[in-house]
Amino acid sequence: MRHGSEGFTLIEVLIALVIAATALALGFGAVQGSARRLLQIEEKTLAGWAIDNVVNDLSLRATTIEPGRHRYVETMLGRTLVIEADVTRAPTPPRLVIDVAVKDVAQPPRELERMHVETLVDDVAGQTDASVPR
C-alpha cells in the first residue's frame, strides 16, 4: 500500500494499535486473576494458622475449659481475625468437640474458614490428642 513514500499508512498503524491493545488487555486480565488467587491463598493460610492456634490452646486447657462459645482475636500479617470456637464435651470416649469459624474484621459478613475438630481428652493425666478434622 505504499505509493513511493516512507512510513506506514493509517490503516497499518490502527491495526498495530488494536493488536497491542488486545495483548495488553489479555495480560492485565491474567495479572488481575493471579493477584486475586494469591489473596485467596493468603486468606486460607492465615485462617488455617488461626484455627490451629485456637485448637491447640483449647486442647492444652481441655480439662479446665468450659463448654460454650469462646472468642479469640488475632492479628496476622497486619490483618485482624476473629475466631469463634463452639466447644462441647462428648462422653464416650471423653473428648472435646470444637467447631471453629474464622472471620476477617475488615470483611465481617465473610467467613474465611470453618473447621470441625474432635480432641480426645485423657481425664487422668489431662493430656489431649487432636484427631483429624472431618
trRosetta pair geometry for C-beta under 8 A, 3 or more apart (Angstrom, degrees):
i j d omega theta_ij theta_ji phi_ij phi_ji
1 9 5.2 -48 117 -21 129 147
1 11 7.3 -49 136 54 173 124
1 12 7.3 -176 61 -40 136 116
2 5 6.5 -143 -165 55 88 62
2 9 7.5 -142 -80 -43 60 101
8 12 4.2 -121 -175 87 107 129
8 13 5.3 127 110 -53 126 86
8 16 7.8 -8 172 -5 162 137
9 12 4.8 98 54 6 76 103
9 13 7.2 -144 94 -3 41 87
10 13 5.8 -57 -150 38 33 111
10 14 6.3 33 154 -19 67 108
11 14 5.8 -57 -146 38 30 111
11 15 6.3 30 156 -20 65 106
12 15 5.9 -52 -146 35 29 111
12 16 6.5 30 154 -18 62 106
13 16 5.7 -56 -150 37 31 112
13 17 6.4 32 152 -19 65 106
14 17 5.6 -54 -147 36 33 113
14 18 6.4 34 154 -20 65 103
15 18 5.8 -52 -149 34 32 111
15 19 6.5 32 153 -18 64 105
16 19 5.8 -55 -149 37 32 111
16 20 6.3 29 154 -17 66 108
17 20 5.7 -55 -144 39 31 109
17 21 6.1 30 158 -19 66 108
18 21 5.8 -54 -143 38 28 110
18 22 6.3 30 156 -20 63 107
19 22 5.9 -55 -149 35 28 111
19 23 6.5 27 154 -17 63 108
20 23 5.8 -56 -149 37 31 111
20 24 6.3 29 155 -17 66 108
21 24 5.8 -56 -146 39 31 110
21 25 6.2 33 156 -21 65 106
22 25 5.8 -54 -146 35 29 111
22 26 6.5 27 156 -16 64 106
23 26 6.0 -56 -149 38 30 109
23 27 6.3 28 154 -17 64 109
24 27 5.6 -56 -145 40 31 111
24 28 6.2 33 157 -21 66 106
25 28 5.8 -53 -145 36 29 111
25 29 6.5 32 155 -20 62 105
26 29 5.8 -54 -151 34 31 113
26 30 6.6 31 153 -19 64 105
27 30 5.8 -55 -151 35 33 111
27 31 6.5 30 154 -17 66 106
28 31 5.8 -55 -147 38 33 110
28 32 6.2 33 155 -19 66 108
29 32 5.7 -55 -145 38 30 111
29 33 6.3 31 156 -19 64 106
30 33 5.8 -54 -148 36 30 111
30 34 6.4 30 154 -18 64 106
31 34 5.7 -55 -149 36 32 111
31 35 6.4 32 153 -20 65 105
32 35 5.8 -52 -148 35 31 111
32 36 6.5 32 153 -19 64 105
33 36 5.7 -54 -148 36 32 112
33 37 6.4 30 154 -17 65 107
34 37 5.7 -55 -146 38 32 110
34 38 6.3 36 153 -22 65 105
35 38 5.6 -52 -148 34 31 114
35 39 6.6 34 153 -20 63 103
36 39 5.8 -54 -154 33 32 112
36 40 6.7 32 150 -18 64 104
37 40 5.6 -52 -151 35 36 113
37 41 6.4 36 152 -19 66 104
38 41 5.7 -53 -148 36 33 111
38 42 6.4 34 152 -20 65 105
39 42 5.7 -53 -147 36 32 113
39 43 6.4 34 154 -20 65 105
40 43 5.8 -53 -148 35 31 112
40 44 6.4 28 156 -15 65 107
41 44 5.9 -56 -147 39 30 109
41 45 6.2 30 155 -20 65 109
42 45 5.8 -58 -146 37 29 111
42 46 6.3 25 159 -15 65 108
42 77 7.4 -104 -174 91 114 162
43 46 6.1 -58 -146 39 27 106
43 47 6.1 26 157 -18 64 111
43 104 7.2 -62 -134 -52 106 132
43 112 5.1 -138 170 -143 103 116
44 47 5.7 -56 -144 39 28 112
44 48 6.3 32 155 -22 64 107
44 112 7.1 -167 -87 171 43 96
44 113 6.5 112 -133 -72 60 120
45 48 5.7 -55 -149 34 29 112
45 49 6.6 27 154 -16 63 104
46 49 5.7 -54 -149 36 33 111
46 50 6.3 33 153 -20 66 106
46 76 4.9 164 -146 95 107 136
46 77 6.4 -101 -95 27 128 120
46 79 6.4 27 -180 68 166 133
46 81 6.6 -177 144 -56 111 144
46 112 7.5 -39 81 159 95 158
47 50 5.7 -54 -147 36 32 112
47 51 6.4 33 154 -19 65 105
47 81 7.1 180 -98 -139 62 144
47 102 4.2 166 -141 79 93 152
47 112 4.1 -161 -78 119 138 120
47 113 3.5 135 148 6 139 129
48 51 5.7 -53 -147 35 31 111
48 52 6.4 33 153 -20 64 105
48 113 6.5 -159 -59 -132 58 174
49 52 5.6 -53 -149 35 32 113
49 53 6.4 35 153 -21 65 104
49 76 6.5 134 86 -126 132 162
50 53 5.7 -52 -151 33 32 113
50 54 6.5 26 154 -15 65 106
50 72 7.7 171 -175 98 98 124
50 74 5.3 -178 -122 53 102 142
50 76 6.7 -124 -65 -11 98 142
50 81 5.0 -88 -95 109 159 152
50 83 5.1 -166 156 -70 115 132
50 102 5.2 111 84 -115 135 134
51 54 5.9 -58 -148 39 32 107
51 55 6.1 27 158 -16 68 109
51 83 7.0 -178 -83 -137 52 129
51 100 5.0 130 -132 113 94 146
51 102 6.2 -91 -56 -41 90 125
51 113 6.4 -89 -39 108 132 130
51 115 5.2 67 -158 28 150 139
52 55 6.0 -57 -141 40 27 107
52 56 6.1 27 159 -18 64 110
53 56 6.0 -60 -149 38 25 110
53 57 6.3 25 155 -19 63 108
53 72 7.7 -168 107 144 109 159
53 74 6.7 93 77 -84 155 158
53 83 7.9 164 74 7 102 172
54 57 5.7 -54 -147 36 31 112
54 58 6.3 25 157 -13 66 108
54 70 7.7 158 -163 101 111 118
54 72 5.5 -157 -99 17 110 153
54 83 5.1 -145 -56 139 146 145
54 85 5.4 -179 162 -52 131 136
54 98 7.9 173 125 174 101 139
54 100 5.8 142 88 -126 139 136
55 58 5.9 -56 -144 42 30 108
55 59 6.0 33 155 -22 65 109
55 85 7.8 172 -75 -118 58 139
55 98 6.1 154 -114 95 84 156
55 100 6.7 -83 -59 -38 92 151
55 115 8.0 -55 -56 99 132 130
55 117 5.3 10 -124 68 132 167
55 119 7.2 163 -172 -58 94 131
55 130 6.2 72 154 -119 120 140
56 59 5.6 -55 -143 37 29 113
56 60 6.3 28 159 -19 64 106
56 130 7.8 -58 -86 -44 58 145
57 60 6.0 -58 -151 35 27 108
57 61 6.6 -1 159 7 63 111
57 72 7.7 122 52 -88 156 147
58 61 6.1 -72 -145 54 30 94
58 62 6.8 70 149 -79 63 69
58 65 5.8 52 -153 -100 76 165
58 70 7.1 162 -89 52 115 159
58 85 6.3 -134 -56 143 147 159
58 87 6.3 -162 -152 -95 137 133
58 96 6.5 -168 145 141 112 159
58 98 5.9 122 98 -98 159 144
58 119 7.4 158 108 19 100 157
59 62 5.5 -4 -158 -50 37 111
59 96 7.2 -154 -97 45 60 140
59 119 5.0 -136 -105 -156 98 156
59 128 4.2 -151 -171 89 91 152
59 130 5.7 -59 -93 -62 150 101
60 128 7.3 -113 -70 25 29 127
61 64 5.3 -72 -176 60 84 94
61 65 4.7 101 117 -56 98 99
62 65 5.9 -41 -124 14 24 116
62 96 5.5 -124 -134 -29 100 132
62 119 6.5 -130 -101 115 133 127
62 121 4.6 -162 152 -113 135 111
62 126 7.0 158 67 -168 94 66
62 128 4.7 126 -17 -66 153 129
63 121 6.8 150 -73 -168 67 119
63 123 7.1 125 -113 -134 102 51
63 126 4.3 -56 -24 -126 143 93
65 70 7.8 -43 -163 -59 113 146
65 87 6.1 -68 140 151 125 163
65 96 7.1 29 70 -110 135 140
66 87 7.6 111 99 83 44 127
67 87 5.3 -141 -133 106 52 84
67 88 5.2 51 -146 -117 119 43
67 89 5.5 -96 -71 -10 122 89
68 86 7.5 -84 158 -145 25 61
68 87 6.4 -4 47 55 37 88
69 84 6.2 -12 -166 -171 102 100
69 85 7.2 149 -155 79 52 45
69 86 5.4 -25 -96 -98 72 69
69 87 7.7 167 -89 16 21 75
70 84 7.3 154 79 -157 47 50
70 85 4.6 -17 61 63 98 98
70 86 7.9 -180 20 -80 72 23
70 87 6.1 30 -4 -8 114 117
71 82 6.9 -18 -165 -170 96 93
71 83 7.3 148 -159 81 47 54
71 84 5.4 -15 -104 -104 73 75
71 85 7.9 -170 -75 23 30 71
72 82 7.5 152 82 -160 52 46
72 83 4.3 -14 63 62 102 104
72 84 7.8 -170 25 -74 70 32
72 85 7.2 32 -2 -4 107 107
73 80 6.5 -2 -174 -173 98 98
73 81 7.2 162 -155 83 50 49
73 82 5.7 -19 -102 -104 76 66
73 83 7.5 -174 -79 20 27 76
73 105 7.9 42 -142 -60 104 127
74 80 7.5 164 87 -152 37 52
74 81 5.1 -15 65 60 86 99
74 83 6.6 21 7 -6 108 118
75 78 7.1 1 179 -124 99 12
75 79 6.9 165 -153 79 62 35
75 80 5.1 -27 -97 -96 82 67
75 81 7.4 167 -92 15 29 74
76 79 5.9 -26 70 60 68 87
76 81 6.4 -2 20 -1 104 121
79 104 6.1 -45 180 -138 117 104
79 105 7.8 168 178 32 69 90
79 106 7.0 -80 -143 2 88 121
80 104 7.5 106 78 -163 57 60
80 105 4.2 -10 91 14 106 135
80 106 7.4 120 49 -27 87 82
81 102 5.6 -10 -175 -166 119 101
81 103 7.0 149 -160 76 67 39
81 104 6.1 -43 -105 -101 69 53
81 105 7.0 -133 -89 -18 18 85
81 112 7.4 -60 -132 23 112 146
82 102 7.4 151 79 -155 48 50
82 103 4.9 -17 61 64 98 94
82 104 7.9 167 18 -103 80 5
82 105 5.9 105 -24 -71 102 82
83 100 6.3 -7 -173 -167 99 101
83 101 7.3 165 -152 83 53 45
83 102 5.2 -16 -102 -101 80 76
83 103 8.0 -180 -78 23 36 65
84 100 7.2 161 85 -150 46 52
84 101 5.2 -9 58 57 93 94
84 103 7.7 19 0 5 102 105
85 98 5.5 -17 -168 -163 108 100
85 99 7.0 153 -156 77 54 46
85 100 4.8 -13 -102 -99 83 81
85 101 8.0 -177 -77 22 42 61
86 98 7.2 150 75 -154 52 47
86 99 4.5 -5 53 56 104 100
86 100 7.9 -155 23 -69 65 39
87 96 5.9 -27 -157 -167 98 108
87 97 7.3 142 -156 75 46 54
87 98 5.5 -8 -101 -102 73 78
88 96 7.4 142 75 -161 40 58
88 97 4.7 -18 64 60 91 105
89 94 7.5 -16 -172 -158 99 75
89 95 7.5 156 -156 84 57 41
89 96 6.3 -40 -102 -104 61 57
89 97 7.4 178 -96 14 11 85
89 121 7.9 -39 -137 16 95 149
90 93 7.9 48 106 73 100 42
90 94 7.4 163 87 -144 63 30
90 95 5.0 -11 57 62 103 89
90 96 7.7 166 16 -104 83 9
90 97 5.4 73 -25 -30 113 113
90 118 7.4 -19 23 -143 139 112
91 94 6.5 -27 -163 -92 34 63
93 120 6.1 0 110 -131 124 100
94 120 7.1 82 86 -164 64 64
94 121 4.7 -82 128 69 99 95
94 122 7.7 132 79 -92 120 18
94 123 5.5 12 94 -41 172 106
95 118 5.3 31 153 178 139 93
95 119 5.8 162 -164 81 87 42
95 120 4.9 -49 -99 -103 99 41
95 121 5.6 166 -106 3 33 86
95 131 7.9 -5 -147 -5 140 123
96 118 7.1 169 85 -155 51 50
96 119 4.5 -4 54 57 98 102
96 121 6.0 88 -22 -45 85 119
96 128 7.4 -17 15 -131 116 132
97 116 7.7 -12 -174 -169 85 90
97 117 7.9 163 -157 88 42 48
97 118 5.3 -15 -106 -106 68 82
98 116 7.4 156 87 -157 54 44
98 117 4.7 -15 65 65 103 93
98 118 7.4 175 22 -86 73 32
98 119 6.6 27 -2 -2 117 109
99 114 7.4 0 -178 -173 85 94
99 115 7.6 177 -152 90 47 44
99 116 5.4 -13 -105 -105 75 74
99 117 8.0 175 -80 24 31 65
100 114 7.0 170 90 -152 55 49
100 115 5.1 -7 59 59 100 87
100 116 7.9 -177 21 -80 71 28
100 117 6.9 12 0 9 113 109
101 111 5.7 -52 -170 -144 107 121
101 113 7.4 176 -149 92 46 52
101 114 4.8 -7 -104 -105 79 86
102 111 7.0 109 72 -167 50 72
102 112 4.7 -53 100 60 100 106
102 113 4.7 16 40 52 115 88
102 114 7.6 -154 19 -71 70 46
103 107 7.4 -139 -178 89 82 73
103 108 6.2 42 163 -141 132 45
103 110 6.9 139 -143 85 85 51
103 111 5.5 -58 -87 -109 84 56
103 112 6.4 162 -109 0 28 89
104 107 4.5 34 78 42 111 93
104 108 7.8 -114 83 -65 58 33
104 110 6.7 -8 37 79 100 100
104 112 5.9 88 -29 -46 92 122
105 108 6.8 9 -154 -72 35 79
107 110 4.4 -22 141 38 115 116
111 114 6.1 17 156 -46 134 102
115 133 5.2 -52 -172 -134 101 155
116 133 5.8 129 74 -158 59 95
116 134 5.9 -41 86 53 115 82
117 130 6.2 -19 -179 -158 121 102
117 131 7.1 158 -169 62 70 72
117 133 5.1 -55 -87 -91 71 91
118 131 5.0 -10 77 45 85 124
118 134 7.7 22 0 -7 108 107
119 128 5.0 12 166 -175 113 121
119 129 6.9 162 -164 74 69 38
119 130 4.8 -32 -108 -102 93 61
119 131 6.7 -161 -92 7 36 78
120 128 6.3 154 80 -158 57 62
120 129 4.5 -6 54 54 111 93
120 130 8.0 -148 22 -73 72 17
120 131 6.6 88 -21 -40 91 102
121 126 8.0 -24 -170 -144 86 35
121 128 5.5 -21 -101 -102 58 87
122 125 4.8 -3 117 48 126 91
122 126 6.6 -42 83 21 85 12
122 127 4.5 8 39 56 128 79
122 128 7.0 -147 10 -74 81 37
122 129 7.8 67 -29 -10 100 96
123 126 7.6 19 -163 -73 21 48
